[in-house]
């Protein structure tokens, strides 16, 4: 967390605007092609529901990094644009314009009742970058010792978009976050880094609550299809086992009652037992910043689909050969 003489952190209202910042390095000699391609992307984004605007900022001096900001009226409409076939086709078509894959950051000011994730911004202090990074690493190490800590990331300033540093960290509950904010350890670190002050705090949302931990330093956000498949890996066996167990333990129960009990049990098991195991097992795949590459993606996909297939075969045998459900 960052030091300051006064703190300000307020939860944003529901359905507040959502922003995605995309930074990309254009290949030498392709600037004109990039501008034509970017204009097409902007027109395509403007056709989607909830679009509020886009801003394109060119590199400073002889640099090659461009920054594009898209704003939508909420996370749902932003996600429709980010996951759309239209954007995917444009991204593939423009891939050869860039020196490396674009870097994307989504900023949302929405409250979340499960995981408390905040973004802290620091003004840039020229000439003291190494000192600031070293101090922030000490802050992160201190945070790790507190109950409920989920993870932390340090983002450098984005030329042309944001002159400040951004630190993203998460705790599992507001109580655990408050324990860190009011701790003597943090107070000592604030005094140690008193030259780095005047910060702002924004709370953001985590769409899967505490099921998926925050990405590690330098890692991008996990793709939506990976999180969905991972949830299916945990959900399918949990639901089948609970269904069989309830049928055996509570025969003749009303449908509404078994559905209620089953849902309460499945959500509880997924949150505190199943999904922590799944995310650890598939961590190499869900955190691509650690082991990038097509081989990792393929291995994760094969592992997930293979597990679901094996589970389906086992449950088919168990419910048709060993015994049959009423």
C-alpha positions as CSV (number, residue, x, y, z in Angstrom):
1,X,0.0,0.0,0.0
2,X,1.1,3.6,-0.5
3,X,1.9,6.3,2.0
4,X,0.0,9.5,2.2
5,X,-0.9,12.2,4.8
6,X,-4.5,11.4,4.1
7,X,-6.3,8.4,2.7
8,X,-9.3,8.3,0.3
9,X,-10.9,5.1,-0.8
10,X,-14.6,4.9,-1.8
11,X,-16.5,2.1,-3.4
12,X,-17.8,3.0,-6.8
13,X,-21.5,2.5,-7.6
14,X,-22.8,-0.5,-9.4
15,X,-22.8,-0.4,-13.2
16,X,-20.2,2.3,-13.3
17,X,-18.2,2.9,-16.5
18,X,-15.5,0.4,-17.4
19,X,-12.3,1.3,-19.2
20,X,-9.7,-0.8,-21.1
21,X,-6.3,0.6,-21.7
22,X,-4.3,-1.1,-24.6
23,X,-0.7,-0.4,-25.2
24,X,1.1,-1.6,-28.3
25,X,4.4,-1.1,-30.0
26,X,4.0,-0.4,-33.8
27,X,6.7,-1.8,-36.1
28,X,8.9,0.7,-37.9
29,X,7.5,2.0,-41.1
30,X,3.9,0.7,-40.3
31,X,2.5,3.8,-38.6
32,X,0.2,4.8,-41.5
33,X,-1.1,1.2,-41.8
34,X,-1.6,1.2,-38.0
35,X,-3.7,4.4,-38.1
36,X,-5.9,3.0,-40.8
37,X,-6.4,-0.2,-38.9
38,X,-7.0,1.6,-35.7
39,X,-9.6,3.8,-37.3
40,X,-11.4,0.6,-38.4
41,X,-11.2,-0.8,-34.9
42,X,-12.6,2.4,-33.4
43,X,-15.6,2.3,-35.8
44,X,-16.2,-1.3,-34.9
45,X,-16.2,-0.6,-31.2
46,X,-18.5,2.4,-31.6
47,X,-21.1,0.0,-33.1
48,X,-21.4,-2.0,-29.8
49,X,-23.9,-1.2,-27.1
50,X,-22.6,0.9,-24.2
51,X,-19.7,2.5,-26.1
52,X,-18.8,5.8,-24.6
53,X,-15.7,6.8,-26.5
54,X,-12.1,6.0,-27.5
55,X,-8.9,7.9,-27.3
56,X,-5.7,7.2,-29.2
57,X,-2.3,8.6,-28.0
58,X,0.8,8.3,-30.1
59,X,4.4,7.8,-28.9
60,X,6.5,10.6,-27.5
61,X,9.7,11.4,-29.4
62,X,11.1,8.6,-31.5
63,X,9.2,5.9,-29.5
64,X,6.9,3.2,-31.0
65,X,4.4,2.7,-28.2
66,X,0.8,3.7,-28.8
67,X,-1.9,3.8,-26.2
68,X,-5.6,3.3,-26.8
69,X,-8.4,3.8,-24.3
70,X,-11.9,2.4,-24.8
71,X,-14.7,3.4,-22.4
72,X,-18.0,1.5,-22.0
73,X,-21.0,2.1,-19.7
74,X,-20.3,-1.1,-17.7
75,X,-18.4,-4.3,-17.6
76,X,-21.1,-6.3,-19.4
77,X,-20.9,-4.3,-22.5
78,X,-17.1,-3.9,-22.3
79,X,-16.8,-7.7,-22.1
80,X,-19.1,-8.2,-25.1
81,X,-16.7,-6.0,-27.2
82,X,-13.6,-7.6,-25.8
83,X,-14.9,-11.2,-26.5
84,X,-16.6,-10.4,-29.8
85,X,-15.7,-12.2,-33.1
86,X,-15.5,-8.7,-34.7
87,X,-12.7,-7.6,-32.4
88,X,-11.0,-11.0,-32.6
89,X,-10.9,-10.9,-36.4
90,X,-9.5,-7.3,-36.3
91,X,-6.9,-8.3,-33.8
92,X,-5.7,-11.2,-35.9
93,X,-5.7,-9.1,-39.1
94,X,-3.6,-6.4,-37.4
95,X,-1.1,-8.7,-35.6
96,X,1.7,-8.1,-38.0
97,X,1.6,-4.3,-37.3
98,X,3.1,-4.8,-33.8
99,X,6.5,-5.7,-32.4
100,X,4.9,-7.8,-29.6
101,X,1.4,-8.7,-28.5
102,X,-0.5,-5.7,-27.1
103,X,-0.8,-5.3,-23.3
104,X,-4.3,-4.8,-22.0
105,X,-5.5,-3.5,-18.6
106,X,-9.2,-3.3,-17.7
107,X,-10.1,-0.7,-15.0
108,X,-13.5,-1.0,-13.2
109,X,-14.8,0.9,-10.3
110,X,-17.3,-1.7,-9.0
111,X,-17.7,-3.0,-5.5
112,X,-17.3,-6.8,-4.9
113,X,-18.6,-8.5,-1.7
114,X,-16.2,-11.5,-1.9
115,X,-12.7,-10.4,-2.8
116,X,-11.6,-6.8,-2.0
117,X,-9.3,-5.7,-4.9
118,X,-8.0,-2.2,-4.9
119,X,-5.8,-0.1,-7.3
120,X,-3.4,2.3,-5.7
121,X,-1.8,5.0,-7.9
122,X,1.5,6.8,-7.2
123,X,2.9,9.9,-8.9
124,X,6.1,9.2,-10.9
125,X,9.3,10.3,-9.1
126,X,11.9,10.8,-11.8
127,X,15.3,9.3,-11.1
128,X,14.0,7.2,-8.2
129,X,12.4,4.3,-10.0
130,X,14.6,1.6,-8.6
131,X,14.2,2.9,-5.1
132,X,10.4,3.0,-5.5
133,X,10.3,-0.6,-6.9
134,X,12.4,-1.9,-4.0
135,X,10.2,-0.2,-1.5
136,X,7.1,-1.6,-3.1
137,X,8.6,-5.1,-3.0
138,X,9.0,-4.7,0.8
139,X,5.4,-3.6,1.0
140,X,4.3,-6.7,-0.9
141,X,6.4,-9.0,1.3
142,X,4.7,-7.4,4.4
143,X,1.2,-7.9,2.9
144,X,1.9,-11.6,2.3
145,X,2.2,-12.1,6.0
146,X,-1.4,-11.0,6.6
147,X,-4.4,-13.2,6.6
148,X,-6.5,-13.2,3.5
149,X,-3.9,-11.7,1.2
150,X,-4.6,-12.8,-2.4
151,X,-1.9,-11.2,-4.5
152,X,-0.3,-8.0,-5.7
153,X,0.9,-6.5,-9.0
154,X,3.0,-3.5,-9.8
155,X,2.3,-1.6,-13.1
156,X,4.7,1.0,-14.4
157,X,3.6,4.4,-15.8
158,X,2.0,4.2,-19.3
159,X,3.5,7.0,-21.5
160,X,0.8,9.2,-22.9
161,X,-2.0,7.7,-20.8
162,X,-0.9,7.6,-17.1
163,X,2.1,9.2,-15.5
164,X,1.7,7.4,-12.3
165,X,2.5,3.9,-11.0
166,X,-0.4,1.5,-10.3
167,X,-0.3,-1.2,-7.6
168,X,-3.2,-3.8,-7.7
169,X,-3.6,-6.0,-4.6
170,X,-6.4,-8.1,-3.2
171,X,-7.6,-9.5,0.2
172,X,-10.4,-12.0,0.7
173,X,-12.5,-9.8,2.9
174,X,-12.8,-6.1,3.9
175,X,-12.0,-7.1,7.5
176,X,-8.6,-8.5,6.4
177,X,-7.9,-5.5,4.2
178,X,-8.7,-3.2,7.2
179,X,-6.3,-5.2,9.4
180,X,-3.5,-4.6,6.9
181,X,-4.4,-0.9,6.5
182,X,-4.3,-0.3,10.3
183,X,-1.3,-2.5,11.1
184,X,1.9,-1.3,12.7
185,X,3.9,-3.0,9.9
186,X,2.2,-0.9,7.3
187,X,2.7,2.3,9.4
188,X,6.4,1.6,9.6
189,X,6.6,1.1,5.8
190,X,4.7,4.4,5.2
191,X,7.3,6.2,7.3
192,X,10.0,4.5,5.4
193,X,8.6,5.5,2.1
194,X,7.4,9.0,3.1
195,X,8.9,10.5,-0.1
196,X,6.4,8.5,-2.2
197,X,3.1,10.1,-1.2
198,X,-0.2,11.6,-2.6
199,X,-1.9,8.4,-3.7
200,X,-5.4,7.4,-4.8
201,X,-7.3,4.2,-4.0
202,X,-10.0,2.6,-6.2
203,X,-11.9,-0.6,-5.5
204,X,-12.4,-2.9,-8.5
205,X,-14.4,-6.1,-9.2
206,X,-13.4,-9.8,-9.5
207,X,-16.0,-11.6,-11.6
208,X,-15.3,-15.0,-10.1
209,X,-15.0,-13.8,-6.4
210,X,-12.4,-15.8,-4.5
211,X,-12.3,-18.7,-6.9
212,X,-9.4,-17.3,-8.9
213,X,-6.4,-15.6,-7.3
214,X,-5.0,-12.3,-8.6
215,X,-2.4,-12.8,-11.3
216,X,1.2,-12.6,-10.4
217,X,3.5,-9.7,-11.3
218,X,3.6,-9.1,-15.1
219,X,0.9,-11.6,-15.8
220,X,-2.1,-10.7,-18.0
221,X,-5.7,-11.4,-17.1
222,X,-6.8,-15.0,-17.5
223,X,-8.9,-15.6,-20.6
224,X,-12.6,-15.9,-20.0
225,X,-12.9,-19.3,-21.7
226,X,-10.2,-20.7,-19.4
227,X,-11.9,-19.5,-16.2
228,X,-15.2,-20.9,-17.5
229,X,-13.7,-24.3,-18.4
230,X,-12.0,-24.4,-15.0
231,X,-15.3,-23.8,-13.2
232,X,-16.8,-26.6,-15.2
233,X,-14.0,-28.9,-14.1
234,X,-14.9,-28.3,-10.5
235,X,-18.7,-27.9,-11.0
236,X,-19.5,-31.1,-12.9
237,X,-18.1,-33.7,-10.4
238,X,-19.4,-31.7,-7.5
239,X,-23.0,-31.5,-8.8
240,X,-23.0,-35.2,-9.8
241,X,-21.7,-36.4,-6.4
242,X,-24.1,-34.2,-4.5
243,X,-27.0,-35.4,-6.6
244,X,-26.2,-39.1,-6.1
245,X,-25.6,-38.5,-2.3
246,X,-28.9,-36.6,-1.8
247,X,-30.8,-39.2,-3.8
248,X,-29.4,-42.0,-1.5
249,X,-29.6,-40.0,1.8
250,X,-32.9,-38.2,1.2
251,X,-35.1,-40.5,-0.9
252,X,-38.6,-39.1,-1.8
253,X,-37.7,-35.5,-1.1
254,X,-39.4,-32.7,-2.9
255,X,-37.5,-31.3,-6.0
256,X,-37.5,-27.8,-4.6
257,X,-35.9,-28.9,-1.4
258,X,-33.2,-31.1,-3.0
259,X,-32.3,-28.2,-5.4
260,X,-32.0,-25.8,-2.5
261,X,-29.8,-28.0,-0.4
262,X,-27.8,-29.1,-3.4
263,X,-27.1,-25.5,-4.4
264,X,-26.1,-24.5,-0.9
265,X,-23.8,-27.4,-0.6
266,X,-22.3,-27.1,-4.1
267,X,-21.5,-23.3,-3.8
268,X,-19.9,-23.9,-0.4
269,X,-17.8,-26.8,-1.6
270,X,-16.8,-24.9,-4.8
271,X,-15.7,-21.8,-2.8
272,X,-13.8,-23.4,0.0
273,X,-12.7,-26.8,-1.2
274,X,-13.0,-27.6,-4.9
275,X,-12.0,-24.4,-6.7
276,X,-8.8,-23.9,-4.6
277,X,-7.8,-27.4,-5.7
278,X,-8.7,-26.8,-9.3
279,X,-6.8,-23.5,-9.5
280,X,-3.7,-25.1,-8.0
281,X,-3.9,-28.0,-10.3
282,X,-4.3,-25.8,-13.4
283,X,-2.2,-22.9,-12.1
284,X,0.4,-23.4,-14.9
285,X,-2.5,-22.7,-17.4
286,X,-4.6,-20.1,-15.6
287,X,-1.5,-17.9,-15.0
288,X,0.0,-17.7,-18.5
289,X,2.5,-15.0,-17.5
290,X,4.5,-17.8,-15.8
291,X,4.8,-20.2,-18.8
292,X,3.6,-18.6,-22.0
293,X,3.2,-20.5,-25.2
294,X,0.8,-22.6,-27.3
295,X,2.1,-25.8,-25.7
296,X,1.0,-24.6,-22.2
297,X,-2.5,-23.7,-23.6
298,X,-2.8,-27.0,-25.3
299,X,-1.7,-28.9,-22.2
300,X,-4.2,-27.0,-20.0
301,X,-7.0,-27.6,-22.5
302,X,-6.2,-31.4,-22.8
303,X,-6.0,-31.7,-19.0
304,X,-9.3,-30.1,-18.5
305,X,-11.2,-31.9,-21.3
306,X,-9.5,-35.2,-20.4
307,X,-10.6,-34.9,-16.7
308,X,-14.2,-34.1,-17.7
309,X,-14.3,-37.0,-20.1
310,X,-12.9,-39.4,-17.5
311,X,-15.3,-38.1,-14.9
312,X,-18.2,-38.6,-17.3
313,X,-17.2,-42.2,-18.0
314,X,-16.8,-43.0,-14.2
315,X,-20.1,-41.4,-13.4
316,X,-21.9,-43.2,-16.3
317,X,-20.5,-46.6,-15.0
318,X,-21.4,-45.7,-11.4
319,X,-25.0,-44.7,-12.2
320,X,-25.8,-47.4,-14.7
321,X,-23.8,-50.4,-13.8
322,X,-23.1,-50.1,-10.0
323,X,-26.6,-48.8,-9.3
324,X,-29.3,-46.7,-11.0
325,X,-30.8,-43.5,-9.9
326,X,-34.6,-43.6,-9.2
